[in-house]
Amino acid sequence: MHVLVVTDQHPDSLGGVQVAIRLQREELERRGHRVTVAAPALHRAGYVPAAADRAAYIELPSFPITRDREYGLSWPGARTDRALARALRELPPVDVVHVQGDFWGALIGIRAATGLRVPIVHTMHNHVDAGTRAVTPFAPLAFAGLRVWRRLAVGRTTTDVDPAARGAWRYLAELASAADVVTAPSRHFAAELEAHGVAPEVLVTPGGVADAAIAAARTVPRTPRSRPKLVWLGRMSQEKRILEFVAAIAESGIDADVALHGAGLLLPKVRERIAQLGLGDRVTIPGPVPYAAALAAMRDADALVQTSMGFETQGLTPFEAAALGTPTIYCDAEIADDVAAWPEWRVADRSIGALATTLRAAVGQLAAAATDREHSAALRVSEQDAQRFLQSAQSEVMLAAYARAGIRI
C-alpha cells in the first residue's frame, strides 16, 4: 500500500501533529507499506533533511509565514498541483490520500485525491474554532474567509452538509464532505466534531509514541536532584498559555526546577517575564530540541505540565510522558480523560491562581516522595499503562481506518 500524506506543515517542523505523522510513517514502513509526505518546504536556516527522510518527503513550493521561518504556506493551486504530480510520477501508484491538515494541506490533498481518483482519509488535528477565537476578535470573518477559500480551491461540496454545522465547524464539515473516512486523534475531539455536525461518524485514531525511541529513552538513568523537576514542551504561542504558566510558577512559590522546551512567537516575552518575576534560578529555556532529547527531558522529569485548555485535539506530550512513566499536571481535563493514567494532577479552572495551587500540591507530593523510595515509585506511571501509548498499538487503529476507506491492506 502506498499512502500519500498531505499536511499543513513540514514533518520536520516543530509540533505534535508533525511528530505524529513521522511516527505513523515509520511504523507503517516497518510493516512493509510505503508512505510519502507532501508538505510546504521548510525555510528554517541550515535545515537539511535526514538521508532516510529524503525519499519520503515531497517539499511543495512555499513561503514562510512566521518570523522564525519554522512554518510555511503552500498555495493550493495549479503550481502546487504540478509540483506534486511531478514528484509522484517517480513513485509507485498512490492507493489512498491521508489528509492530516485543516488548511492549505487539506485543500492540496483533496485536489490531489481528485486527480489521482483515490479515496481520502482525513484526520482532523486542529480545533479551528477555539484556535481562531484565541488569536483574533474577528473569528467569524475568518471562518467565512476559510469557506470561500475552500470553495475556490476545490469547488462546491458534493454531499449535503449538516445544517447544525456553523462557523468553523461548517468549514470543517465542508472539508469532511470530500472524505471517505474522517478521524480524530482523541475521543473528546471526535465527539465534538460529531456534535457540531462535521461528520456523522468520526473514528478515533490516536497518535502513538515511537516504540524504539521510548525504549531508548528508558535506558538512560534519571539524573540526581535536590528538588523536583518539571518540564513543559510545545509551541510558545497564546493558546498554549505559556505566559500564564510562568505567572503561576511565580505565584505558587514552588521550590522546583522548571524547563521550558520549545520556541515560537512568544519566546521573547517569555524570557522577559521570567526576568521580571525573578525566576531565573528556577526556570530555564533549553529551546527547541531534537525528538530524542525531548523524550529524555520528559523521562528525567518528575512531572510534565500541560497548560493549554480547550484547544488541543489530542495533546501528544502527556501521552509521550505516560509512555515514559512520567505523570502530568493537567490544565485540560479532556486530555486527562483521554490519557487516563495515574498519577495525575488536575487544575480546577482557567485561572492562574488555580494552576499555582495545583503546582504547589504536585511539587509538595513529589518533594515528599524524593525521600521515600517506595512512595517515589508510586508517583510514576505503571509499565502496564505505559504500553498502551506505543505507536505499534496505535497503527492497528489507523490501518483499520484505511480498510474502512476501501483499501486492501
Secondary structure as UniProt FT lines:
FT   STRAND          2..7
FT   TURN            11..12
FT   HELIX           16..30
FT   TURN            31..32
FT   STRAND          34..40
FT   TURN            45..46
FT   HELIX           51..54
FT   TURN            55..56
FT   STRAND          57..60
FT   STRAND          63..64
FT   TURN            67..68
FT   STRAND          72..73
FT   HELIX           78..89
FT   STRAND          96..100
FT   HELIX           104..116
FT   STRAND          120..123
FT   HELIX           128..135
FT   TURN            137..138
FT   HELIX           139..154
FT   TURN            163..164
FT   HELIX           168..176
FT   TURN            177..178
FT   STRAND          181..184
FT   HELIX           187..195
FT   TURN            196..197
FT   STRAND          203..204
FT   HELIX           211..218
FT   STRAND          229..233
FT   HELIX           238..240
FT   HELIX           242..252
FT   STRAND          257..261
FT   TURN            265..266
FT   HELIX           267..276
FT   TURN            277..278
FT   TURN            280..282
FT   STRAND          283..284
FT   HELIX           291..300
FT   STRAND          303..306
FT   HELIX           316..323
FT   TURN            324..325
FT   STRAND          328..330
FT   HELIX           333..339
FT   STRAND          344..346
FT   HELIX           352..369
FT   TURN            370..371
FT   HELIX           373..378
FT   HELIX           383..387
FT   TURN            388..389
FT   HELIX           391..404
FT   TURN            405..406
//
